[in-house]
Amino acid sequence: MVHVYKGLFLECDPPTKQFVEYISKQEHFEVIVLDETHLFLQAADEKIINTIQRRIDDLQNQNTYSVFDKDQ
């Protein structure tokens, strides 16, 4: 029997995978873990994709050092 699911296939590093799983619990969408670096976001729509991208961008901005951020 064949099962077909609509969604998004995501390839990322393991820390980002864990972060997406964390987001899925807050935003209530289904994540199927395929392996260490691959996820399938079941029934992911444009809103969920934008939310994930925004949250990952925010996390990266918090963890990025810039010379211009340095207090003088």
PQR file of N, CA, C, O and H, with PARSE charges and radii, in Angstrom:
ATOM      1  N   MET A   1       0.842  -1.174   0.000 -0.4000 1.5000
ATOM      2  CA  MET A   1       0.000   0.000   0.000 -0.0000 2.0000
ATOM      3  C   MET A   1       0.891   1.242   0.000  0.5500 1.7000
ATOM      4  O   MET A   1       1.873   1.304   0.739 -0.5500 1.4000
ATOM      5  N   VAL A   2       0.558   2.202  -0.805 -0.4000 1.5000
ATOM      6  CA  VAL A   2       1.330   3.427  -0.942 -0.0000 2.0000
ATOM      7  C   VAL A   2       0.653   4.549  -0.162  0.5500 1.7000
ATOM      8  O   VAL A   2      -0.562   4.731  -0.247 -0.5500 1.4000
ATOM      9  H   VAL A   2      -0.240   2.153  -1.405  0.4000 1.0000
ATOM     10  N   HIS A   3       1.449   5.296   0.596 -0.4000 1.5000
ATOM     11  CA  HIS A   3       0.942   6.460   1.317 -0.0000 2.0000
ATOM     12  C   HIS A   3       1.625   7.699   0.749  0.5500 1.7000
ATOM     13  O   HIS A   3       2.848   7.735   0.610 -0.5500 1.4000
ATOM     14  H   HIS A   3       2.436   5.148   0.664  0.4000 1.0000
ATOM     15  N   VAL A   4       0.842   8.693   0.429 -0.4000 1.5000
ATOM     16  CA  VAL A   4       1.372   9.932  -0.122 -0.0000 2.0000
ATOM     17  C   VAL A   4       1.062  11.059   0.857  0.5500 1.7000
ATOM     18  O   VAL A   4      -0.073  11.207   1.310 -0.5500 1.4000
ATOM     19  H   VAL A   4      -0.152   8.663   0.542  0.4000 1.0000
ATOM     20  N   TYR A   5       2.087  11.852   1.178 -0.4000 1.5000
ATOM     21  CA  TYR A   5       1.931  12.974   2.093 -0.0000 2.0000
ATOM     22  C   TYR A   5       2.419  14.239   1.410  0.5500 1.7000
ATOM     23  O   TYR A   5       3.432  14.234   0.711 -0.5500 1.4000
ATOM     24  H   TYR A   5       3.009  11.731   0.810  0.4000 1.0000
ATOM     25  N   LYS A   6       1.704  15.297   1.617 -0.4000 1.5000
ATOM     26  CA  LYS A   6       2.124  16.603   1.126 -0.0000 2.0000
ATOM     27  C   LYS A   6       2.928  17.257   2.232  0.5500 1.7000
ATOM     28  O   LYS A   6       2.532  17.229   3.398 -0.5500 1.4000
ATOM     29  H   LYS A   6       0.881  15.301   2.185  0.4000 1.0000
ATOM     30  N   GLY A   7       4.069  17.852   1.862 -0.4000 1.5000
ATOM     31  CA  GLY A   7       4.880  18.495   2.876 -0.0000 2.0000
ATOM     32  C   GLY A   7       6.168  19.038   2.309  0.5500 1.7000
ATOM     33  O   GLY A   7       6.291  19.285   1.109 -0.5500 1.4000
ATOM     34  H   GLY A   7       4.391  17.875   0.916  0.4000 1.0000
ATOM     35  N   LEU A   8       7.123  19.218   3.197 -0.4000 1.5000
ATOM     36  CA  LEU A   8       8.401  19.822   2.855 -0.0000 2.0000
ATOM     37  C   LEU A   8       9.524  18.918   3.322  0.5500 1.7000
ATOM     38  O   LEU A   8       9.550  18.506   4.481 -0.5500 1.4000
ATOM     39  H   LEU A   8       7.024  19.017   4.171  0.4000 1.0000
ATOM     40  N   PHE A   9      10.455  18.605   2.427 -0.4000 1.5000
ATOM     41  CA  PHE A   9      11.644  17.838   2.767 -0.0000 2.0000
ATOM     42  C   PHE A   9      12.734  18.838   3.150  0.5500 1.7000
ATOM     43  O   PHE A   9      13.033  19.756   2.387 -0.5500 1.4000
ATOM     44  H   PHE A   9      10.434  18.940   1.485  0.4000 1.0000
ATOM     45  N   LEU A  10      13.323  18.660   4.325 -0.4000 1.5000
ATOM     46  CA  LEU A  10      14.302  19.615   4.844 -0.0000 2.0000
ATOM     47  C   LEU A  10      15.605  18.900   5.157  0.5500 1.7000
ATOM     48  O   LEU A  10      15.617  17.896   5.870 -0.5500 1.4000
ATOM     49  H   LEU A  10      13.080  17.914   4.945  0.4000 1.0000
ATOM     50  N   GLU A  11      16.706  19.423   4.618 -0.4000 1.5000
ATOM     51  CA  GLU A  11      18.040  18.920   4.927 -0.0000 2.0000
ATOM     52  C   GLU A  11      18.778  20.003   5.701  0.5500 1.7000
ATOM     53  O   GLU A  11      18.849  21.150   5.260 -0.5500 1.4000
ATOM     54  H   GLU A  11      16.696  20.238   4.039  0.4000 1.0000
ATOM     55  N   CYS A  12      19.326  19.636   6.856 -0.4000 1.5000
ATOM     56  CA  CYS A  12      19.997  20.619   7.700 -0.0000 2.0000
ATOM     57  C   CYS A  12      21.007  19.914   8.600  0.5500 1.7000
ATOM     58  O   CYS A  12      21.078  18.685   8.623 -0.5500 1.4000
ATOM     59  H   CYS A  12      19.268  18.705   7.214  0.4000 1.0000
ATOM     60  N   ASP A  13      21.779  20.694   9.333 -0.4000 1.5000
ATOM     61  CA  ASP A  13      22.722  20.115  10.283 -0.0000 2.0000
ATOM     62  C   ASP A  13      21.961  19.676  11.543  0.5500 1.7000
ATOM     63  O   ASP A  13      20.841  20.132  11.773 -0.5500 1.4000
ATOM     64  H   ASP A  13      21.721  21.692   9.314  0.4000 1.0000
ATOM     65  N   PRO A  14      22.558  18.795  12.361 -0.5600 1.5000
ATOM     66  CA  PRO A  14      21.846  18.280  13.545  0.2800 2.0000
ATOM     67  C   PRO A  14      21.346  19.350  14.530  0.5500 1.7000
ATOM     68  O   PRO A  14      20.233  19.205  15.037 -0.5500 1.4000
ATOM     69  N   PRO A  15      22.110  20.420  14.828 -0.5600 1.5000
ATOM     70  CA  PRO A  15      21.554  21.433  15.739  0.2800 2.0000
ATOM     71  C   PRO A  15      20.312  22.140  15.168  0.5500 1.7000
ATOM     72  O   PRO A  15      19.366  22.428  15.902 -0.5500 1.4000
ATOM     73  N   THR A  16      20.321  22.412  13.877 -0.4000 1.5000
ATOM     74  CA  THR A  16      19.157  23.042  13.250 -0.0000 2.0000
ATOM     75  C   THR A  16      17.978  22.083  13.250  0.5500 1.7000
ATOM     76  O   THR A  16      16.835  22.506  13.426 -0.5500 1.4000
ATOM     77  H   THR A  16      21.089  22.178  13.281  0.4000 1.0000
ATOM     78  N   LYS A  17      18.241  20.802  13.056 -0.4000 1.5000
ATOM     79  CA  LYS A  17      17.185  19.790  13.123 -0.0000 2.0000
ATOM     80  C   LYS A  17      16.512  19.810  14.490  0.5500 1.7000
ATOM     81  O   LYS A  17      15.285  19.770  14.582 -0.5500 1.4000
ATOM     82  H   LYS A  17      19.170  20.459  12.913  0.4000 1.0000
ATOM     83  N   GLN A  18      17.303  19.870  15.539 -0.4000 1.5000
ATOM     84  CA  GLN A  18      16.741  19.921  16.885 -0.0000 2.0000
ATOM     85  C   GLN A  18      15.932  21.197  17.095  0.5500 1.7000
ATOM     86  O   GLN A  18      14.886  21.171  17.744 -0.5500 1.4000
ATOM     87  H   GLN A  18      18.300  19.902  15.464  0.4000 1.0000
ATOM     88  N   PHE A  19      16.412  22.311  16.550 -0.4000 1.5000
ATOM     89  CA  PHE A  19      15.692  23.569  16.680 -0.0000 2.0000
ATOM     90  C   PHE A  19      14.352  23.517  15.943  0.5500 1.7000
ATOM     91  O   PHE A  19      13.351  24.024  16.449 -0.5500 1.4000
ATOM     92  H   PHE A  19      17.262  22.332  16.023  0.4000 1.0000
ATOM     93  N   VAL A  20      14.323  22.912  14.761 -0.4000 1.5000
ATOM     94  CA  VAL A  20      13.068  22.781  14.011 -0.0000 2.0000
ATOM     95  C   VAL A  20      12.094  21.877  14.773  0.5500 1.7000
ATOM     96  O   VAL A  20      10.891  22.140  14.788 -0.5500 1.4000
ATOM     97  H   VAL A  20      15.136  22.500  14.350  0.4000 1.0000
ATOM     98  N   GLU A  21      12.598  20.826  15.397 -0.4000 1.5000
ATOM     99  CA  GLU A  21      11.729  19.979  16.223 -0.0000 2.0000
ATOM    100  C   GLU A  21      11.160  20.764  17.399  0.5500 1.7000
ATOM    101  O   GLU A  21       9.996  20.587  17.758 -0.5500 1.4000
ATOM    102  H   GLU A  21      13.575  20.612  15.385  0.4000 1.0000
ATOM    103  N   TYR A  22      11.968  21.627  17.996 -0.4000 1.5000
ATOM    104  CA  TYR A  22      11.510  22.497  19.084 -0.0000 2.0000
ATOM    105  C   TYR A  22      10.417  23.450  18.592  0.5500 1.7000
ATOM    106  O   TYR A  22       9.398  23.631  19.259 -0.5500 1.4000
ATOM    107  H   TYR A  22      12.914  21.771  17.704  0.4000 1.0000
ATOM    108  N   ILE A  23      10.634  24.051  17.431 -0.4000 1.5000
ATOM    109  CA  ILE A  23       9.640  24.955  16.853 -0.0000 2.0000
ATOM    110  C   ILE A  23       8.336  24.208  16.568  0.5500 1.7000
ATOM    111  O   ILE A  23       7.251  24.753  16.765 -0.5500 1.4000
ATOM    112  H   ILE A  23      11.461  23.904  16.890  0.4000 1.0000
ATOM    113  N   SER A  24       8.443  22.970  16.107 -0.4000 1.5000
ATOM    114  CA  SER A  24       7.244  22.194  15.759 -0.0000 2.0000
ATOM    115  C   SER A  24       6.330  21.990  16.969  0.5500 1.7000
ATOM    116  O   SER A  24       5.108  21.938  16.827 -0.5500 1.4000
ATOM    117  H   SER A  24       9.325  22.527  15.946  0.4000 1.0000
ATOM    118  N   LYS A  25       6.918  21.875  18.147 -0.4000 1.5000
ATOM    119  CA  LYS A  25       6.104  21.709  19.356 -0.0000 2.0000
ATOM    120  C   LYS A  25       5.376  23.001  19.714  0.5500 1.7000
ATOM    121  O   LYS A  25       4.266  22.967  20.247 -0.5500 1.4000
ATOM    122  H   LYS A  25       7.911  21.917  18.263  0.4000 1.0000
ATOM    123  N   GLN A  26       6.002  24.141  19.420 -0.4000 1.5000
ATOM    124  CA  GLN A  26       5.374  25.431  19.713 -0.0000 2.0000
ATOM    125  C   GLN A  26       4.322  25.799  18.667  0.5500 1.7000
ATOM    126  O   GLN A  26       3.267  26.336  19.005 -0.5500 1.4000
ATOM    127  H   GLN A  26       6.903  24.169  18.987  0.4000 1.0000
ATOM    128  N   GLU A  27       4.609  25.512  17.409 -0.4000 1.5000
ATOM    129  CA  GLU A  27       3.727  25.924  16.311 -0.0000 2.0000
ATOM    130  C   GLU A  27       2.738  24.827  15.894  0.5500 1.7000
ATOM    131  O   GLU A  27       1.890  25.058  15.032 -0.5500 1.4000
ATOM    132  H   GLU A  27       5.466  25.076  17.134  0.4000 1.0000
ATOM    133  N   HIS A  28       2.840  23.654  16.490 -0.4000 1.5000
ATOM    134  CA  HIS A  28       1.906  22.538  16.274 -0.0000 2.0000
ATOM    135  C   HIS A  28       1.839  22.075  14.820  0.5500 1.7000
ATOM    136  O   HIS A  28       0.778  22.098  14.197 -0.5500 1.4000
ATOM    137  H   HIS A  28       3.529  23.466  17.191  0.4000 1.0000
ATOM    138  N   PHE A  29       2.992  21.655  14.292 -0.4000 1.5000
ATOM    139  CA  PHE A  29       2.995  20.988  12.997 -0.0000 2.0000
ATOM    140  C   PHE A  29       3.779  19.687  13.125  0.5500 1.7000
ATOM    141  O   PHE A  29       4.625  19.542  14.008 -0.5500 1.4000
ATOM    142  H   PHE A  29       3.854  21.636  14.798  0.4000 1.0000
ATOM    143  N   GLU A  30       3.490  18.754  12.241 -0.4000 1.5000
ATOM    144  CA  GLU A  30       4.039  17.403  12.317 -0.0000 2.0000
ATOM    145  C   GLU A  30       5.415  17.328  11.653  0.5500 1.7000
ATOM    146  O   GLU A  30       5.595  17.774  10.520 -0.5500 1.4000
ATOM    147  H   GLU A  30       2.803  18.872  11.524  0.4000 1.0000
ATOM    148  N   VAL A  31       6.379  16.757  12.378 -0.4000 1.5000
ATOM    149  CA  VAL A  31       7.722  16.544  11.856 -0.0000 2.0000
ATOM    150  C   VAL A  31       8.015  15.054  11.879  0.5500 1.7000
ATOM    151  O   VAL A  31       7.850  14.392  12.904 -0.5500 1.4000
ATOM    152  H   VAL A  31       6.232  16.395  13.298  0.4000 1.0000
ATOM    153  N   ILE A  32       8.450  14.535  10.744 -0.4000 1.5000
ATOM    154  CA  ILE A  32       8.871  13.142  10.657 -0.0000 2.0000
ATOM    155  C   ILE A  32      10.389  13.149  10.503  0.5500 1.7000
ATOM    156  O   ILE A  32      10.920  13.675   9.525 -0.5500 1.4000
ATOM    157  H   ILE A  32       8.584  15.073   9.912  0.4000 1.0000
ATOM    158  N   VAL A  33      11.078  12.562  11.475 -0.4000 1.5000
ATOM    159  CA  VAL A  33      12.537  12.502  11.448 -0.0000 2.0000
ATOM    160  C   VAL A  33      12.945  11.337  10.560  0.5500 1.7000
ATOM    161  O   VAL A  33      12.574  10.190  10.811 -0.5500 1.4000
ATOM    162  H   VAL A  33      10.646  12.135  12.270  0.4000 1.0000
ATOM    163  N   LEU A  34      13.717  11.646   9.514 -0.4000 1.5000
ATOM    164  CA  LEU A  34      14.162  10.609   8.585 -0.0000 2.0000
ATOM    165  C   LEU A  34      15.531  10.065   8.979  0.5500 1.7000
ATOM    166  O   LEU A  34      15.740   8.852   8.979 -0.5500 1.4000
ATOM    167  H   LEU A  34      14.018  12.577   9.310  0.4000 1.0000
ATOM    168  N   ASP A  35      16.448  10.938   9.307 -0.4000 1.5000
ATOM    169  CA  ASP A  35      17.760  10.546   9.820 -0.0000 2.0000
ATOM    170  C   ASP A  35      18.374  11.750  10.524  0.5500 1.7000
ATOM    171  O   ASP A  35      17.669  12.697  10.874 -0.5500 1.4000
ATOM    172  H   ASP A  35      16.278  11.923   9.307  0.4000 1.0000
ATOM    173  N   GLU A  36      19.676  11.712  10.729 -0.4000 1.5000
ATOM    174  CA  GLU A  36      20.376  12.744  11.506 -0.0000 2.0000
ATOM    175  C   GLU A  36      20.258  14.146  10.895  0.5500 1.7000
ATOM    176  O   GLU A  36      20.273  15.138  11.624 -0.5500 1.4000
ATOM    177  H   GLU A  36      20.249  10.943  10.445  0.4000 1.0000
ATOM    178  N   THR A  37      20.143  14.236   9.579 -0.4000 1.5000
ATOM    179  CA  THR A  37      20.153  15.548   8.923 -0.0000 2.0000
ATOM    180  C   THR A  37      18.944  15.800   8.016  0.5500 1.7000
ATOM    181  O   THR A  37      18.925  16.792   7.289 -0.5500 1.4000
ATOM    182  H   THR A  37      20.131  13.430   8.987  0.4000 1.0000
ATOM    183  N   HIS A  38      17.945  14.929   8.046 -0.4000 1.5000
ATOM    184  CA  HIS A  38      16.795  15.083   7.158 -0.0000 2.0000
ATOM    185  C   HIS A  38      15.487  15.003   7.942  0.5500 1.7000
ATOM    186  O   HIS A  38      15.298  14.147   8.806 -0.5500 1.4000
ATOM    187  H   HIS A  38      17.961  14.123   8.637  0.4000 1.0000
ATOM    188  N   LEU A  39      14.596  15.931   7.604 -0.4000 1.5000
ATOM    189  CA  LEU A  39      13.258  15.983   8.208 -0.0000 2.0000
ATOM    190  C   LEU A  39      12.218  16.087   7.103  0.5500 1.7000
ATOM    191  O   LEU A  39      12.494  16.579   6.009 -0.5500 1.4000
ATOM    192  H   LEU A  39      14.749  16.627   6.903  0.4000 1.0000
ATOM    193  N   PHE A  40      11.031  15.619   7.408 -0.4000 1.5000
ATOM    194  CA  PHE A  40       9.888  15.837   6.534 -0.0000 2.0000
ATOM    195  C   PHE A  40       8.838  16.566   7.350  0.5500 1.7000
ATOM    196  O   PHE A  40       8.361  16.053   8.362 -0.5500 1.4000
ATOM    197  H   PHE A  40      10.806  15.219   8.297  0.4000 1.0000
ATOM    198  N   LEU A  41       8.482  17.755   6.912 -0.4000 1.5000
ATOM    199  CA  LEU A  41       7.464  18.557   7.601 -0.0000 2.0000
ATOM    200  C   LEU A  41       6.136  18.285   6.918  0.5500 1.7000
ATOM    201  O   LEU A  41       5.871  18.789   5.826 -0.5500 1.4000
ATOM    202  H   LEU A  41       8.869  18.172   6.090  0.4000 1.0000
ATOM    203  N   GLN A  42       5.312  17.490   7.562 -0.4000 1.5000
ATOM    204  CA  GLN A  42       4.059  17.058   6.963 -0.0000 2.0000
ATOM    205  C   GLN A  42       3.068  18.203   6.900  0.5500 1.7000
ATOM    206  O   GLN A  42       2.853  18.917   7.880 -0.5500 1.4000
ATOM    207  H   GLN A  42       5.527  17.080   8.449  0.4000 1.0000
ATOM    208  N   ALA A  43       2.465  18.367   5.721 -0.4000 1.5000
ATOM    209  CA  ALA A  43       1.444  19.379   5.477 -0.0000 2.0000
ATOM    210  C   ALA A  43       1.947  20.790   5.772  0.5500 1.7000
ATOM    211  O   ALA A  43       1.192  21.644   6.237 -0.5500 1.4000
ATOM    212  H   ALA A  43       2.639  17.787   4.925  0.4000 1.0000
ATOM    213  N   ALA A  44       3.225  21.026   5.496 -0.4000 1.5000
ATOM    214  CA  ALA A  44       3.805  22.354   5.731 -0.0000 2.0000
ATOM    215  C   ALA A  44       3.269  23.330   4.689  0.5500 1.7000
ATOM    216  O   ALA A  44       3.406  23.108   3.486 -0.5500 1.4000
ATOM    217  H   ALA A  44       3.839  20.333   5.118  0.4000 1.0000
ATOM    218  N   ASP A  45       2.663  24.404   5.162 -0.4000 1.5000
ATOM    219  CA  ASP A  45       2.167  25.430   4.254 -0.0000 2.0000
ATOM    220  C   ASP A  45       3.119  26.630   4.281  0.5500 1.7000
ATOM    221  O   ASP A  45       4.130  26.617   4.983 -0.5500 1.4000
ATOM    222  H   ASP A  45       2.552  24.585   6.139  0.4000 1.0000
ATOM    223  N   GLU A  46       2.791  27.640   3.527 -0.4000 1.5000
ATOM    224  CA  GLU A  46       3.646  28.822   3.401 -0.0000 2.0000
ATOM    225  C   GLU A  46       3.861  29.515   4.741  0.5500 1.7000
ATOM    226  O   GLU A  46       4.953  30.018   5.003 -0.5500 1.4000
ATOM    227  H   GLU A  46       1.970  27.651   2.956  0.4000 1.0000
ATOM    228  N   LYS A  47       2.845  29.551   5.586 -0.4000 1.5000
ATOM    229  CA  LYS A  47       2.949  30.197   6.897 -0.0000 2.0000
ATOM    230  C   LYS A  47       3.978  29.490   7.777  0.5500 1.7000
ATOM    231  O   LYS A  47       4.803  30.140   8.418 -0.5500 1.4000
ATOM    232  H   LYS A  47       1.957  29.142   5.372  0.4000 1.0000
ATOM    233  N   ILE A  48       3.927  28.171   7.805 -0.4000 1.5000
ATOM    234  CA  ILE A  48       4.874  27.403   8.617 -0.0000 2.0000
ATOM    235  C   ILE A  48       6.290  27.556   8.088  0.5500 1.7000
ATOM    236  O   ILE A  48       7.229  27.712   8.869 -0.5500 1.4000
ATOM    237  H   ILE A  48       3.256  27.642   7.284  0.4000 1.0000
ATOM    238  N   ILE A  49       6.453  27.514   6.785 -0.4000 1.5000
ATOM    239  CA  ILE A  49       7.782  27.669   6.186 -0.0000 2.0000
ATOM    240  C   ILE A  49       8.361  29.037   6.532  0.5500 1.7000
ATOM    241  O   ILE A  49       9.536  29.137   6.885 -0.5500 1.4000
ATOM    242  H   ILE A  49       5.691  27.388   6.150  0.4000 1.0000
ATOM    243  N   ASN A  50       7.553  30.088   6.437 -0.4000 1.5000
ATOM    244  CA  ASN A  50       8.022  31.434   6.783 -0.0000 2.0000
ATOM    245  C   ASN A  50       8.363  31.543   8.267  0.5500 1.7000
ATOM    246  O   ASN A  50       9.332  32.209   8.631 -0.5500 1.4000
ATOM    247  H   ASN A  50       6.599  30.007   6.151  0.4000 1.0000
ATOM    248  N   THR A  51       7.576  30.897   9.123 -0.4000 1.5000
ATOM    249  CA  THR A  51       7.839  30.915  10.561 -0.0000 2.0000
ATOM    250  C   THR A  51       9.163  30.239  10.870  0.5500 1.7000
ATOM    251  O   THR A  51       9.962  30.763  11.645 -0.5500 1.4000
ATOM    252  H   THR A  51       6.788  30.357   8.827  0.4000 1.0000
ATOM    253  N   ILE A  52       9.401  29.082  10.272 -0.4000 1.5000
ATOM    254  CA  ILE A  52      10.663  28.372  10.498 -0.0000 2.0000
ATOM    255  C   ILE A  52      11.839  29.210  10.022  0.5500 1.7000
ATOM    256  O   ILE A  52      12.838  29.336  10.730 -0.5500 1.4000
ATOM    257  H   ILE A  52       8.752  28.656   9.642  0.4000 1.0000
ATOM    258  N   GLN A  53      11.731  29.777   8.842 -0.4000 1.5000
ATOM    259  CA  GLN A  53      12.824  30.586   8.298 -0.0000 2.0000
ATOM    260  C   GLN A  53      13.098  31.805   9.183  0.5500 1.7000
ATOM    261  O   GLN A  53      14.254  32.138   9.442 -0.5500 1.4000
ATOM    262  H   GLN A  53      10.919  29.674   8.267  0.4000 1.0000
ATOM    263  N   ARG A  54      12.047  32.461   9.641 -0.4000 1.5000
ATOM    264  CA  ARG A  54      12.222  33.637  10.495 -0.0000 2.0000
ATOM    265  C   ARG A  54      12.879  33.270  11.820  0.5500 1.7000
ATOM    266  O   ARG A  54      13.776  33.975  12.284 -0.5500 1.4000
ATOM    267  H   ARG A  54      11.108  32.190   9.430  0.4000 1.0000
ATOM    268  N   ARG A  55      12.439  32.172  12.434 -0.4000 1.5000
ATOM    269  CA  ARG A  55      12.990  31.754  13.727 -0.0000 2.0000
ATOM    270  C   ARG A  55      14.460  31.329  13.592  0.5500 1.7000
ATOM    271  O   ARG A  55      15.271  31.619  14.471 -0.5500 1.4000
ATOM    272  H   ARG A  55      11.711  31.600  12.058  0.4000 1.0000
ATOM    273  N   ILE A  56      14.801  30.645  12.498 -0.4000 1.5000
ATOM    274  CA  ILE A  56      16.203  30.258  12.268 -0.0000 2.0000
ATOM    275  C   ILE A  56      17.057  31.493  12.026  0.5500 1.7000
ATOM    276  O   ILE A  56      18.173  31.581  12.538 -0.5500 1.4000
ATOM    277  H   ILE A  56      14.142  30.409  11.784  0.4000 1.0000
ATOM    278  N   ASP A  57      16.550  32.451  11.251 -0.4000 1.5000
ATOM    279  CA  ASP A  57      17.278  33.704  11.018 -0.0000 2.0000
ATOM    280  C   ASP A  57      17.510  34.452  12.332  0.5500 1.7000
ATOM    281  O   ASP A  57      18.602  34.971  12.565 -0.5500 1.4000
ATOM    282  H   ASP A  57      15.643  32.380  10.835  0.4000 1.0000
ATOM    283  N   ASP A  58      16.494  34.509  13.183 -0.4000 1.5000
ATOM    284  CA  ASP A  58      16.635  35.171  14.489 -0.0000 2.0000
ATOM    285  C   ASP A  58      17.691  34.484  15.345  0.5500 1.7000
ATOM    286  O   ASP A  58      18.505  35.150  15.984 -0.5500 1.4000
ATOM    287  H   ASP A  58      15.607  34.088  12.994  0.4000 1.0000
ATOM    288  N   LEU A  59      17.679  33.158  15.357 -0.4000 1.5000
ATOM    289  CA  LEU A  59      18.663  32.404  16.130 -0.0000 2.0000
ATOM    290  C   LEU A  59      20.075  32.662  15.615  0.5500 1.7000
ATOM    291  O   LEU A  59      20.997  32.842  16.410 -0.5500 1.4000
ATOM    292  H   LEU A  59      17.018  32.617  14.837  0.4000 1.0000
ATOM    293  N   GLN A  60      20.255  32.681  14.315 -0.4000 1.5000
ATOM    294  CA  GLN A  60      21.570  32.940  13.735 -0.0000 2.0000
ATOM    295  C   GLN A  60      22.036  34.364  14.043  0.5500 1.7000
ATOM    296  O   GLN A  60      23.216  34.583  14.312 -0.5500 1.4000
ATOM    297  H   GLN A  60      19.506  32.534  13.668  0.4000 1.0000
ATOM    298  N   ASN A  61      21.134  35.313  14.005 -0.4000 1.5000
ATOM    299  CA  ASN A  61      21.505  36.696  14.315 -0.0000 2.0000
ATOM    300  C   ASN A  61      21.918  36.854  15.775  0.5500 1.7000
ATOM    301  O   ASN A  61      22.802  37.652  16.085 -0.5500 1.4000
ATOM    302  H   ASN A  61      20.174  35.135  13.787  0.4000 1.0000
ATOM    303  N   GLN A  62      21.290  36.105  16.670 -0.4000 1.5000
ATOM    304  CA  GLN A  62      21.658  36.163  18.083 -0.0000 2.0000
ATOM    305  C   GLN A  62      23.031  35.555  18.333  0.5500 1.7000
ATOM    306  O   GLN A  62      23.724  35.951  19.270 -0.5500 1.4000
ATOM    307  H   GLN A  62      20.571  35.456  16.419  0.4000 1.0000
ATOM    308  N   ASN A  63      23.428  34.600  17.504 -0.4000 1.5000
ATOM    309  CA  ASN A  63      24.677  33.878  17.709 -0.0000 2.0000
ATOM    310  C   ASN A  63      25.793  34.326  16.774  0.5500 1.7000
ATOM    311  O   ASN A  63      26.778  33.611  16.592 -0.5500 1.4000
ATOM    312  H   ASN A  63      22.865  34.278  16.743  0.4000 1.0000
ATOM    313  N   THR A  64      25.643  35.498  16.187 -0.4000 1.5000
ATOM    314  CA  THR A  64      26.645  36.016  15.273 -0.0000 2.0000
ATOM    315  C   THR A  64      27.304  37.237  15.878  0.5500 1.7000
ATOM    316  O   THR A  64      26.633  38.155  16.349 -0.5500 1.4000
ATOM    317  H   THR A  64      24.843  36.079  16.336  0.4000 1.0000
ATOM    318  N   TYR A  65      28.623  37.236  15.858 -0.4000 1.5000
ATOM    319  CA  TYR A  65      29.381  38.365  16.381 -0.0000 2.0000
ATOM    320  C   TYR A  65      29.702  39.318  15.238  0.5500 1.7000
ATOM    321  O   TYR A  65      30.087  38.899  14.146 -0.5500 1.4000
ATOM    322  H   TYR A  65      29.168  36.490  15.475  0.4000 1.0000
ATOM    323  N   SER A  66      29.542  40.568  15.504 -0.4000 1.5000
ATOM    324  CA  SER A  66      29.876  41.593  14.532 -0.0000 2.0000
ATOM    325  C   SER A  66      30.743  42.641  15.213  0.5500 1.7000
ATOM    326  O   SER A  66      30.517  42.980  16.374 -0.5500 1.4000
ATOM    327  H   SER A  66      29.229  40.908  16.391  0.4000 1.0000
ATOM    328  N   VAL A  67      31.722  43.147  14.501 -0.4000 1.5000
ATOM    329  CA  VAL A  67      32.595  44.187  15.032 -0.0000 2.0000
ATOM    330  C   VAL A  67      31.778  45.431  15.356  0.5500 1.7000
ATOM    331  O   VAL A  67      32.107  46.160  16.293 -0.5500 1.4000
ATOM    332  H   VAL A  67      31.905  42.872  13.557  0.4000 1.0000
ATOM    333  N   PHE A  68      30.734  45.679  14.603 -0.4000 1.5000
ATOM    334  CA  PHE A  68      29.919  46.869  14.818 -0.0000 2.0000
ATOM    335  C   PHE A  68      29.033  46.780  16.043  0.5500 1.7000
ATOM    336  O   PHE A  68      28.532  47.798  16.520 -0.5500 1.4000
ATOM    337  H   PHE A  68      30.467  45.088  13.843  0.4000 1.0000
ATOM    338  N   ASP A  69      28.828  45.546  16.573 -0.4000 1.5000
ATOM    339  CA  ASP A  69      28.055  45.355  17.787 -0.0000 2.0000
ATOM    340  C   ASP A  69      28.864  45.635  19.050  0.5500 1.7000
ATOM    341  O   ASP A  69      28.308  45.759  20.142 -0.5500 1.4000
ATOM    342  H   ASP A  69      29.235  44.719  16.186  0.4000 1.0000
ATOM    343  N   LYS A  70      30.162  45.733  18.891 -0.4000 1.5000
ATOM    344  CA  LYS A  70      31.059  45.903  20.029 -0.0000 2.0000
ATOM    345  C   LYS A  70      30.860  47.293  20.646  0.5500 1.7000
ATOM    346  O   LYS A  70      30.806  48.294  19.931 -0.5500 1.4000
ATOM    347  H   LYS A  70      30.613  45.633  18.004  0.4000 1.0000
ATOM    348  N   ASP A  71      30.752  47.344  21.979 -0.4000 1.5000
ATOM    349  CA  ASP A  71      30.632  48.621  22.680 -0.0000 2.0000
ATOM    350  C   ASP A  71      31.961  49.354  22.619  0.5500 1.7000
ATOM    351  O   ASP A  71      33.022  48.752  22.786 -0.5500 1.4000
ATOM    352  H   ASP A  71      30.796  46.531  22.560  0.4000 1.0000
ATOM    353  N   GLN A  72      31.896  50.641  22.382 -0.4000 1.5000
ATOM    354  CA  GLN A  72      33.135  51.422  22.272 -0.0000 2.0000
ATOM    355  C   GLN A  72      33.344  52.295  23.459  0.5500 1.7000
ATOM    356  O   GLN A  72      34.338  53.018  23.527 -0.5500 1.4000
ATOM    357  H   GLN A  72      31.034  51.130  22.246  0.4000 1.0000
TER
END
